[in-house]
Amino acid sequence: MDEALRVAAAVTESDRRIFSDGPNAERLSTELSSSSEKREVPSQWAQVDALTLLPNRALFFEALKNLTATAERHGSKAAVLLIDIDRFTSINETFGYAAGDALLKEFAERLTGSLRGSDSVGRLNGNEFAVVVPGLVADVAATMVAGKLISALLRPFRIAEEDILISASVGGALFPDDATDLDLLLHRAGTALHRAKELGGNNYRFYTSVMTQQIEQQLQLETELRYAAARNQFELYYQPRVSCTSGNIVSFEALLRWNHPKRGLVAPTDFIPLLEETGLIVPVSEWILKTACQQMQDWERAGLGQYGVSINVSARQLQHASLLAQVTSALAESGLDPSQLELELTESMLMNAEQMIAVLKTLKQKGVRISVDDFGTGYSSLSRLKSFPLDALKVDRSFVQDITADPNDASITRAIITMAHSLKLKVVAEGVETEGQAALLAANHCDEIQGYFFSRPLPVSELEPLLREGMRLPNMFLHRPERKRTLLLVDDEVNIVAALKRLFRRDGYEILTAGSGQEGLELLARHDVDVIVSDQRMPAMTGVEFLRRAKDIYPETMRIVLSGYTELQSITDAINEGAIYKFLTKPWDDGQLRDHIAEAFRRKEMADENQLLQRQVQGTNKELADVNAQLHVLLSRTQERLTRDEASLNVARELLQYIPLPVIGLDTADVVAFLNPSAEELLQRGPPLLGREAKEVLPETLLEVHRSRQGAEPAAEGDKFIELDGTRFKVVCRAMGETSQSHGSLLVLIPHK
């Protein structure tokens, strides 16, 4: 076997190129098999990977055996490293298998070039490679090699005339520390690789005994999880979603819980990923669908209200062919209206769900609602959002958490709400835990909120009593009362705050006080504030920093610094940025300070009036534009109708012209309005008949028939006959206007024997 390793190592660069080429490889194999003096070589080449020219699994294992034996003799250590390309399948799917093969070959060359001459590398299968690093004295040397391998793979790979960035995960085990049995050593390196993959890839991990314990626990958990559904251990909790307009509960999110007989309530993060990994998520999701839909119907029949329910769709479930059938079956069995069911997809799932657009559109056509969960944490673009049949976006809790303190989170949330509304999508904020968060979201026109501030997820037994009590959002978050002039005083010195309150109370202001910038931000979230007066030197957050944040989140406020310290540069910068309206110094003159504050309120009210006027003008312009558009549509439709009527009239006239029977049209004043050629030939005796009164030009016998049929039903009398120029005619008289826009009457003379 040492001879086989020597042969593999002796392959020159030109030999590699020849051997890696498909046709040449076939020719070389034929020549080797037919050569009597190289009769032993084919068995050696059979242990070399044909694509990368690295030792395959069998040959690598022999090398591992030899190198660990040497390490044992010399009392040193050896490391086994397993390297796996992250998300390699997507390379094949995107660029094709030829590009995937080219990537593997260059990957193998990078690995070989990063190792010492004494190290051995092999390809075990697919995109998994292995390295043996012998002669180690300290464990840290193995981690250095693993880090070096990952760094070598970070440079772009040139594949299919494109630069492709990939990453790899490395799992390692040490001989003899982790195992002396080689199969067990490789197994434990694989365990470490699996852990590196779990952590997101592009990193390395070495085996520890804790990993074995974790795997054993996971296997035990998986076994118990497979029996959970059959033993009725799953339960649904429901978290309300409440409207920021009406304050009422409008729907619930159904959340899976596992009541383990020994462990108690198992956290979803501990078993949901395992459901995904094992594929159990598909049958469990079907149970969730049916149970949640039935629960909504049960509440409605019990008189507790009509609610919608939102259900999280997993990536595995979205790719499963039975999703449409599962949803259809759940709705049919429960009798729930499809509009009451909402399926939640994560934003990251949109990136890989192109093939599911047709299924989602079918569900949307049935009336089922589609929303995007955890919005803002993925990479979906506006064009991608437009391609999916969405109804709502759920703002991720990471933005809501600091919305009252972080201007960036407030701006992002406000932008998401504005964007979603422009796309005609509803906005739901999840993870709302404080009064300030709820107030700020409601003020920024968020449609619904969900979180512990209103209610934690509850089982049915705890939720039903709250529904009977009419649980709802307090009115203070819905319709804010008519506001008084509101002044916020922020200062960490209690005596200063008390003095300012006494000073401004006489002016009738609504006065709020805070001892720090953080408290001030919380008050701003809960109240409509007009003017802010802040000290500069405060612990944790300076006045300028506080007012900068206030300006970003509440740009309509008037912001004033009242301080005994003149930090000129920071104050000047803040004024130039527009964060500060005025800088006033301590000690103050009572009269002047009151005047400054009164002026600030006047400016604020003027700005509010201008803003209101601007909104009214914009609203009026929009209404005018809408009316104009409606008039344009109406005019177009009228014009189209007139054109059609004119065309119909022309067709009718032409038809009547060619009817071989005399046809006479009289208007409402009994004036001749139409004669076809047959009528003109029969009645023409002198001047033209058109435009003349019927009594002047029509025979008296015909006039008598016409008068007798006026106002009569078509079947009211028998047939009328007259004789003209020796020919007997049956006279048919029809009043116009019953089924058309014409008026008058039409006389048709039919020869009768």
ZAMARGU-4260 file (C-alpha; in steps of 0.2 Angstrom, whole numbers, plus 5000, padded with zeros to 4 digits):
<rodrens>
0) 5000/5000/5000 | 5015/5012/5003 | 5019/5008/4984 | 5001/5015/4980 | 5004/5031/4990
5) 5021/5033/4981 | 5013/5031/4964 | 4999/5043/4968 | 5012/5056/4974 | 5022/5054/4959
10) 5009/5060/4947 | 5016/5076/4938 | 5006/5091/4934 | 5005/5086/4916 | 4999/5069/4921
15) 4986/5077/4931 | 4980/5087/4916 | 4979/5071/4905 | 4971/5060/4919 | 4958/5073/4923
20) 4952/5075/4905 | 4938/5063/4901 | 4943/5056/4885 | 4961/5055/4890 | 4957/5046/4906
25) 4947/5033/4896 | 4962/5030/4884 | 4975/5030/4899 | 4964/5017/4908 | 4963/5006/4892
30) 4982/5007/4889 | 4986/5003/4907 | 4974/4988/4907 | 4982/4981/4891 | 5000/4983/4896
35) 5008/4967/4903 | 5023/4977/4912 | 5011/4988/4921 | 4999/4975/4926 | 4999/4980/4944
40) 4996/4998/4941 | 4977/4998/4938 | 4973/4991/4956 | 4983/5006/4962 | 4974/5019/4952
45) 4958/5011/4957 | 4962/5019/4974 | 4964/5036/4967 | 4949/5048/4965 | 4947/5050/4946
50) 4941/5069/4947 | 4953/5076/4960 | 4967/5063/4958 | 4968/5063/4977 | 4967/5046/4987
55) 4950/5040/4989 | 4942/5033/5005 | 4951/5016/5005 | 4968/5024/5001 | 4966/5038/5013
60) 4961/5026/5027 | 4978/5016/5024 | 4987/5032/5025 | 4978/5036/5041 | 4983/5019/5048
65) 5001/5022/5044 | 5003/5039/5051 | 4994/5036/5067 | 5005/5020/5069 | 5020/5032/5067
70) 5013/5044/5080 | 5010/5030/5092 | 5028/5024/5090 | 5035/5042/5093 | 5023/5047/5107
75) 5016/5061/5097 | 4998/5066/5091 | 4989/5066/5075 | 4974/5076/5069 | 4960/5070/5057
80) 4951/5084/5049 | 4935/5082/5039 | 4932/5097/5027 | 4915/5099/5019 | 4910/5113/5007
85) 4895/5123/5013 | 4879/5123/5003 | 4888/5114/4988 | 4871/5108/4981 | 4867/5126/4977
90) 4882/5127/4966 | 4877/5112/4956 | 4859/5118/4954 | 4865/5136/4949 | 4879/5133/4938
95) 4878/5114/4933 | 4887/5099/4937 | 4902/5103/4926 | 4905/5118/4936 | 4903/5109/4952
100) 4916/5096/4946 | 4928/5111/4942 | 4925/5118/4959 | 4930/5102/4967 | 4946/5100/4957
105) 4951/5118/4962 | 4946/5115/4980 | 4957/5099/4981 | 4972/5109/4974 | 4969/5123/4987
110) 4969/5110/5001 | 4985/5101/4995 | 4994/5118/4993 | 4989/5123/5011 | 4997/5107/5019
115) 5014/5102/5023 | 5023/5088/5014 | 5020/5076/5028 | 5002/5079/5029 | 4990/5068/5019
120) 4973/5073/5010 | 4960/5063/5002 | 4942/5064/4995 | 4930/5053/5005 | 4914/5056/4995
125) 4905/5070/4986 | 4911/5087/4993 | 4919/5079/5009 | 4938/5079/5010 | 4949/5073/5024
130) 4966/5078/5030 | 4978/5069/5042 | 4991/5080/5051 | 5004/5069/5060 | 5018/5074/5071
135) 5008/5086/5083 | 5015/5090/5100 | 5002/5102/5106 | 4983/5103/5102 | 4984/5121/5097
140) 4994/5116/5081 | 4979/5106/5075 | 4968/5122/5077 | 4980/5132/5067 | 4980/5120/5053
145) 4961/5120/5053 | 4961/5139/5053 | 4974/5140/5039 | 4963/5128/5028 | 4947/5139/5030
150) 4957/5155/5026 | 4964/5147/5010 | 4946/5144/5004 | 4940/5161/5006 | 4948/5168/4990
155) 4936/5168/4975 | 4935/5152/4964 | 4935/5155/4946 | 4922/5144/4939 | 4912/5145/4923
160) 4920/5162/4919 | 4913/5169/4936 | 4921/5172/4953 | 4912/5161/4966 | 4914/5164/4984
165) 4912/5148/4995 | 4915/5143/5013 | 4919/5127/5021 | 4916/5119/5038 | 4930/5108/5047
170) 4928/5095/5060 | 4943/5088/5069 | 4948/5074/5081 | 4965/5070/5089 | 4974/5054/5090
175) 4976/5046/5103 | 4966/5059/5114 | 4949/5057/5107 | 4951/5039/5100 | 4963/5026/5096
180) 4951/5016/5085 | 4952/5024/5068 | 4934/5021/5063 | 4929/5029/5080 | 4942/5043/5077
185) 4934/5047/5060 | 4916/5046/5067 | 4921/5059/5081 | 4929/5070/5068 | 4912/5069/5059
190) 4903/5073/5075 | 4913/5089/5076 | 4910/5093/5058 | 4891/5092/5061 | 4893/5104/5075
195) 4902/5116/5064 | 4888/5115/5052 | 4875/5118/5065 | 4884/5134/5070 | 4882/5141/5052
200) 4897/5134/5043 | 4913/5143/5038 | 4921/5138/5055 | 4930/5124/5063 | 4926/5113/5078
205) 4936/5099/5087 | 4928/5085/5096 | 4924/5086/5114 | 4915/5073/5125 | 4901/5085/5127
210) 4897/5083/5108 | 4894/5065/5111 | 4882/5068/5125 | 4873/5081/5115 | 4871/5069/5100
215) 4865/5055/5112 | 4852/5067/5120 | 4847/5073/5102 | 4844/5055/5097 | 4834/5051/5113
220) 4824/5067/5110 | 4821/5062/5092 | 4815/5045/5097 | 4803/5053/5110 | 4797/5066/5097
225) 4792/5052/5085 | 4780/5046/5098 | 4774/5063/5104 | 4760/5065/5091 | 4753/5047/5093
230) 4753/5050/5112 | 4744/5067/5111 | 4758/5077/5119 | 4757/5091/5107 | 4747/5106/5111
235) 4743/5123/5102 | 4745/5139/5112 | 4737/5155/5104 | 4745/5173/5105 | 4732/5187/5101
240) 4735/5200/5087 | 4726/5216/5091 | 4721/5230/5080 | 4728/5247/5083 | 4712/5255/5075
245) 4698/5246/5085 | 4708/5239/5099 | 4699/5222/5097 | 4708/5205/5095 | 4707/5201/5076
250) 4717/5185/5075 | 4729/5173/5084 | 4745/5165/5080 | 4745/5147/5083 | 4761/5141/5091
255) 4766/5123/5094 | 4770/5117/5112 | 4776/5100/5117 | 4771/5094/5134 | 4784/5080/5138
260) 4778/5068/5152 | 4795/5070/5161 | 4803/5086/5154 | 4788/5096/5156 | 4785/5110/5143
265) 4799/5108/5130 | 4805/5125/5122 | 4801/5126/5104 | 4819/5130/5100 | 4824/5113/5107
270) 4812/5103/5096 | 4806/5113/5081 | 4823/5112/5071 | 4823/5093/5075 | 4805/5091/5067
275) 4812/5100/5052 | 4828/5089/5051 | 4818/5073/5053 | 4804/5078/5041 | 4791/5076/5055
280) 4787/5094/5052 | 4775/5089/5038 | 4763/5078/5047 | 4764/5089/5063 | 4760/5104/5052
285) 4745/5095/5045 | 4739/5092/5063 | 4742/5111/5067 | 4732/5116/5052 | 4717/5106/5056
290) 4717/5109/5075 | 4719/5128/5073 | 4705/5129/5060 | 4694/5119/5070 | 4697/5129/5086
295) 4692/5146/5077 | 4676/5138/5072 | 4673/5131/5090 | 4675/5149/5097 | 4664/5156/5084
300) 4650/5143/5087 | 4652/5147/5106 | 4649/5165/5103 | 4666/5171/5108 | 4669/5180/5092
305) 4675/5177/5074 | 4694/5177/5073 | 4708/5173/5060 | 4722/5162/5064 | 4740/5163/5057
310) 4751/5147/5055 | 4769/5146/5052 | 4774/5137/5037 | 4791/5128/5038 | 4804/5127/5023
315) 4801/5108/5022 | 4782/5110/5022 | 4783/5124/5008 | 4793/5112/4997 | 4781/5097/5000
320) 4769/5093/4987 | 4755/5091/4999 | 4754/5109/5006 | 4739/5114/4995 | 4730/5098/4999
325) 4733/5100/5018 | 4726/5117/5018 | 4711/5113/5007 | 4707/5098/5018 | 4709/5108/5034
330) 4697/5121/5028 | 4684/5109/5022 | 4684/5098/5038 | 4683/5113/5049 | 4671/5124/5038
335) 4682/5139/5042 | 4681/5153/5029 | 4698/5153/5019 | 4699/5172/5023 | 4702/5168/5041
340) 4717/5157/5038 | 4734/5166/5036 | 4750/5156/5032 | 4766/5164/5038 | 4782/5162/5028
345) 4799/5169/5034 | 4808/5182/5023 | 4822/5170/5020 | 4810/5157/5013 | 4805/5169/4999
350) 4823/5168/4992 | 4821/5150/4988 | 4802/5148/4985 | 4801/5152/4966 | 4793/5135/4962
355) 4780/5138/4975 | 4773/5154/4968 | 4760/5145/4958 | 4754/5135/4974 | 4754/5152/4984
360) 4744/5160/4971 | 4731/5146/4971 | 4729/5147/4989 | 4727/5166/4988 | 4714/5163/4974
365) 4705/5152/4987 | 4705/5167/4999 | 4719/5161/5011 | 4730/5175/5017 | 4749/5175/5015
370) 4761/5185/5026 | 4780/5187/5028 | 4786/5184/5046 | 4802/5191/5053 | 4802/5205/5040
375) 4818/5215/5040 | 4830/5201/5044 | 4832/5193/5027 | 4837/5199/5010 | 4821/5200/5000
380) 4820/5214/4988 | 4805/5225/4983 | 4803/5216/4966 | 4803/5199/4975 | 4789/5205/4987
385) 4779/5211/4972 | 4781/5193/4964 | 4773/5185/4979 | 4754/5186/4983 | 4756/5194/5000
390) 4744/5202/5012 | 4754/5207/5027 | 4772/5210/5033 | 4777/5206/5051 | 4790/5218/5058
395) 4804/5207/5067 | 4805/5209/5086 | 4823/5214/5084 | 4817/5231/5077 | 4803/5233/5090
400) 4814/5230/5105 | 4823/5246/5105 | 4811/5257/5095 | 4808/5269/5109 | 4827/5272/5111
405) 4836/5269/5095 | 4832/5281/5081 | 4838/5269/5068 | 4826/5255/5073 | 4812/5269/5074
410) 4816/5275/5057 | 4817/5257/5050 | 4801/5252/5057 | 4793/5268/5051 | 4800/5265/5033
415) 4793/5247/5033 | 4776/5253/5038 | 4776/5266/5025 | 4783/5254/5011 | 4770/5241/5016
420) 4756/5252/5015 | 4761/5259/4998 | 4761/5240/4992 | 4743/5238/5000 | 4750/5227/5013
425) 4745/5226/5032 | 4759/5228/5045 | 4760/5218/5061 | 4773/5222/5074 | 4778/5207/5084
430) 4787/5206/5101 | 4779/5222/5108 | 4782/5221/5126 | 4781/5239/5133 | 4768/5253/5133
435) 4780/5264/5125 | 4783/5252/5110 | 4764/5250/5108 | 4761/5269/5108 | 4774/5273/5096
440) 4769/5259/5084 | 4751/5265/5085 | 4756/5283/5082 | 4766/5277/5066 | 4750/5269/5059
445) 4755/5251/5062 | 4739/5240/5059 | 4741/5227/5072 | 4753/5222/5087 | 4757/5206/5095
450) 4767/5203/5110 | 4768/5201/5129 | 4762/5219/5132 | 4745/5213/5127 | 4746/5195/5130
455) 4758/5180/5130 | 4754/5164/5121 | 4740/5155/5131 | 4732/5138/5130 | 4714/5137/5126
460) 4709/5134/5144 | 4717/5151/5149 | 4712/5161/5134 | 4693/5157/5133 | 4689/5167/5150
465) 4698/5182/5143 | 4688/5181/5127 | 4672/5181/5137 | 4678/5196/5147 | 4680/5206/5130
470) 4699/5208/5131 | 4705/5223/5121 | 4718/5236/5119 | 4716/5252/5130 | 4708/5267/5121
475) 4723/5277/5125 | 4732/5268/5111 | 4718/5271/5098 | 4711/5288/5099 | 4722/5301/5108
480) 4712/5314/5117 | 4712/5332/5111 | 4730/5338/5117 | 4735/5352/5128 | 4752/5361/5126
485) 4764/5347/5132 | 4781/5352/5139 | 4794/5339/5144 | 4807/5343/5157 | 4823/5332/5157
490) 4836/5335/5171 | 4844/5324/5183 | 4843/5337/5197 | 4827/5336/5206 | 4827/5353/5213
495) 4829/5361/5195 | 4815/5350/5189 | 4804/5356/5203 | 4808/5374/5201 | 4804/5373/5182
500) 4787/5365/5186 | 4783/5379/5197 | 4788/5392/5184 | 4778/5384/5170 | 4763/5378/5179
505) 4755/5396/5178 | 4755/5395/5159 | 4744/5380/5159 | 4755/5368/5151 | 4754/5349/5153
510) 4771/5346/5161 | 4780/5329/5160 | 4797/5326/5169 | 4811/5314/5167 | 4827/5312/5177
515) 4837/5305/5162 | 4838/5304/5143 | 4832/5286/5143 | 4816/5291/5154 | 4813/5305/5142
520) 4813/5294/5127 | 4800/5282/5136 | 4789/5297/5140 | 4790/5303/5122 | 4784/5286/5116
525) 4769/5287/5127 | 4764/5305/5125 | 4763/5319/5111 | 4776/5331/5117 | 4777/5349/5109
530) 4793/5356/5117 | 4807/5348/5126 | 4819/5357/5138 | 4834/5346/5143 | 4849/5348/5154
535) 4866/5345/5145 | 4876/5336/5158 | 4867/5320/5163 | 4873/5303/5167 | 4873/5289/5154
540) 4866/5301/5140 | 4870/5319/5138 | 4857/5332/5133 | 4863/5334/5116 | 4864/5315/5113
545) 4846/5314/5120 | 4839/5328/5109 | 4848/5320/5093 | 4838/5304/5096 | 4822/5314/5100
550) 4825/5323/5083 | 4827/5307/5073 | 4812/5299/5081 | 4801/5314/5084 | 4806/5327/5072
555) 4791/5338/5075 | 4796/5342/5093 | 4804/5359/5098 | 4820/5355/5107 | 4829/5367/5119
560) 4845/5364/5130 | 4845/5373/5147 | 4862/5371/5155 | 4875/5379/5165 | 4889/5371/5155
565) 4893/5378/5138 | 4902/5364/5128 | 4902/5375/5113 | 4908/5362/5100 | 4894/5349/5104
570) 4881/5362/5106 | 4886/5371/5089 | 4886/5354/5080 | 4869/5350/5087 | 4861/5367/5082
575) 4869/5365/5064 | 4861/5348/5063 | 4844/5354/5068 | 4844/5344/5084 | 4842/5359/5095
580) 4831/5374/5092 | 4839/5385/5106 | 4852/5385/5119 | 4848/5393/5135 | 4859/5395/5151
585) 4857/5393/5169 | 4853/5402/5180 | 4839/5409/5170 | 4828/5424/5170 | 4810/5418/5174
590) 4802/5430/5162 | 4814/5427/5148 | 4813/5409/5150 | 4794/5409/5149 | 4794/5419/5134
595) 4807/5407/5125 | 4795/5393/5129 | 4780/5402/5123 | 4788/5406/5107 | 4793/5388/5105
600) 4775/5383/5107 | 4770/5395/5094 | 4782/5389/5082 | 4777/5371/5085 | 4759/5375/5082
605) 4763/5385/5067 | 4773/5370/5060 | 4758/5359/5065 | 4746/5370/5055 | 4757/5370/5040
610) 4759/5352/5041 | 4740/5350/5043 | 4737/5362/5028 | 4750/5352/5018 | 4741/5336/5021
615) 4724/5344/5017 | 4731/5351/5001 | 4738/5334/4997 | 4722/5325/5001 | 4712/5337/4991
620) 4724/5335/4976 | 4722/5317/4978 | 4703/5318/4979 | 4703/5329/4963 | 4715/5317/4954
625) 4704/5303/4959 | 4688/5313/4953 | 4697/5317/4937 | 4702/5299/4934 | 4684/5294/4937
630) 4677/5307/4925 | 4690/5302/4912 | 4684/5284/4914 | 4666/5289/4913 | 4669/5300/4898
635) 4678/5286/4889 | 4664/5274/4893 | 4651/5286/4887 | 4661/5289/4871 | 4663/5270/4869
640) 4644/5268/4871 | 4640/5282/4859 | 4652/5275/4846 | 4643/5257/4849 | 4626/5265/4848
645) 4630/5275/4832 | 4637/5259/4824 | 4622/5249/4829 | 4611/5263/4822 | 4620/5263/4806
650) 4619/5244/4805 | 4600/5244/4809 | 4597/5258/4795 | 4607/5248/4783 | 4597/5232/4787
655) 4581/5241/4785 | 4586/5248/4769 | 4587/5231/4761 | 4572/5223/4769 | 4560/5220/4754
660) 4545/5227/4764 | 4539/5244/4766 | 4546/5251/4783 | 4540/5268/4790 | 4547/5276/4806
665) 4537/5290/4815 | 4544/5300/4829 | 4534/5305/4845 | 4526/5320/4836 | 4520/5308/4822
670) 4533/5316/4810 | 4540/5304/4796 | 4558/5300/4802 | 4563/5286/4791 | 4557/5277/4775
675) 4566/5263/4767 | 4566/5262/4748 | 4551/5250/4747 | 4541/5262/4757 | 4546/5277/4746
680) 4542/5267/4731 | 4525/5263/4738 | 4520/5280/4745 | 4530/5293/4735 | 4518/5304/4726
685) 4526/5321/4726 | 4538/5331/4737 | 4549/5321/4749 | 4541/5312/4763 | 4554/5313/4776
690) 4552/5327/4789 | 4533/5329/4785 | 4519/5326/4797 | 4511/5308/4795 | 4493/5315/4792
695) 4499/5325/4777 | 4508/5311/4768 | 4501/5294/4774 | 4485/5286/4768 | 4471/5288/4780
700) 4468/5269/4781 | 4486/5268/4787 | 4484/5282/4800 | 4469/5274/4807 | 4479/5258/4810
705) 4493/5268/4818 | 4481/5278/4830 | 4472/5262/4835 | 4488/5253/4840 | 4496/5268/4850
710) 4497/5263/4868 | 4490/5246/4865 | 4499/5230/4870 | 4506/5220/4854 | 4494/5206/4857
715) 4479/5217/4863 | 4471/5217/4845 | 4470/5206/4830 | 4479/5209/4814 | 4475/5225/4804
720) 4474/5225/4785 | 4474/5239/4773 | 4474/5240/4754 | 4486/5252/4744 | 4487/5252/4725
725) 4477/5236/4723 | 4488/5227/4735 | 4482/5220/4752 | 4495/5223/4767 | 4495/5217/4784
730) 4501/5231/4795 | 4513/5228/4810 | 4515/5243/4822 | 4528/5243/4836 | 4531/5257/4848
735) 4550/5260/4851 | 4559/5263/4867 | 4554/5248/4877 | 4571/5239/4873 | 4581/5253/4866
740) 4585/5272/4867 | 4574/5276/4852 | 4557/5283/4853 | 4542/5284/4842 | 4534/5270/4832
745) 4539/5258/4817 | 4526/5253/4804 | 4529/5238/4793 | 4518/5233/4779 | 4518/5215/4774
750) 4509/5210/4758 | 4495/5198/4761 | 4485/5187/4749
</rodrens>
